[in-house]
Amino acid sequence: MASLTHVLLALGVATGRNPAPAGRDAAPSAADTISGTNWTVEDWRIFDSKVRWAVAARLDTLRFGALVARLGESFVGTTYTPATLEPPGAERLVVNLRELDCVTFVENMLSLARFVRHDGVAALENPVRARFQYEGYLRDLRYRNGVLAGYPSRLHYFSDWLADHERRGQVRLMARDLGGRRDREPIDFMSHHVPAYRQMADSSVRLAIAAVEHRLNAGPGRWFIPEDRIAAAADRIEDGDVIAATSTLPGLDVAHTGIALWHEGKLHVVHAPLVGKTVEISALPLADRILASKTQDGIMVGRWIDPPRRERKNGPP
């Protein structure tokens, strides 16, 4: 997605961080990296402990969305850090469970849920294979058709993220059935704010991103639930549904993402917001939160299709 850090920089708003240095500042010391991998020792520790906890608590027996929501709750308090997907150099798969932004939070909770459900504790006995498997889940979520083929292959616009997974039969888009309406406003934020994206200094990248925007704009539009209809639709939104808050900024489809969570009898969202600096359960119910925001005017809802259980394989990759 066009990250909030990039949005603020493009609009000339001080964020206290520069996207490129943020990736370096967030990087662990060499002593903490696992040689030959995209992982740190701390990433593996978090991953290992979350999988063991989830299986011990029998979360792997829950409906998939409920599993996602419970995992999301377990990350409350985790540091919010923007631009963790923007380390120096060429596009590569980033694994970071230590620090999350709104999109990497959603991606990691879905990937963890898939690992817990399909691989489980036994797979941890072979760390090489376990890391390989988890990276596969992340790659499948983050890149178009699940293929990492440079910066343009990343699903930067979250409506594109949702549409790609719907096309692959992994997500059911809910907004139309929940009283939503179609949004045909053009998507062109990235191509209109080139200086905010270091990768766009490459003309071939600019052309590829513009082509993505053209394809999105040539489509039938996006269904979303306007802010004044969210409360009426709330009782049909389930724990673990992916929530994408639509943006009021010209050219930008989605301003924020999170995971639906029923909390104290009301629909909230567990998310990694810039305000607050950590993963949290929203203080306000989802409908009230969107109504109170000047930069968000509705939601898209994606329900991950519960994948069938498969035989667990614990051999080498």
Secondary structure as UniProt FT lines:
FT   HELIX           4..10
FT   TURN            11..12
FT   HELIX           19..25
FT   HELIX           30..32
FT   TURN            35..36
FT   HELIX           41..56
FT   TURN            57..58
FT   HELIX           59..61
FT   HELIX           64..74
FT   TURN            75..77
FT   STRAND          79..80
FT   TURN            82..85
FT   STRAND          99..100
FT   HELIX           102..118
FT   TURN            119..120
FT   HELIX           121..125
FT   HELIX           127..142
FT   HELIX           144..146
FT   HELIX           151..153
FT   HELIX           158..167
FT   TURN            168..169
FT   STRAND          171..173
FT   HELIX           176..178
FT   STRAND          181..183
FT   HELIX           189..192
FT   HELIX           194..196
FT   HELIX           198..201
FT   HELIX           203..218
FT   STRAND          222..226
FT   HELIX           227..229
FT   HELIX           230..233
FT   HELIX           234..236
FT   TURN            239..240
FT   STRAND          242..247
FT   TURN            250..251
FT   STRAND          254..263
FT   TURN            264..265
FT   STRAND          266..271
FT   TURN            274..276
FT   STRAND          280..281
FT   HELIX           286..292
FT   STRAND          296..304
//
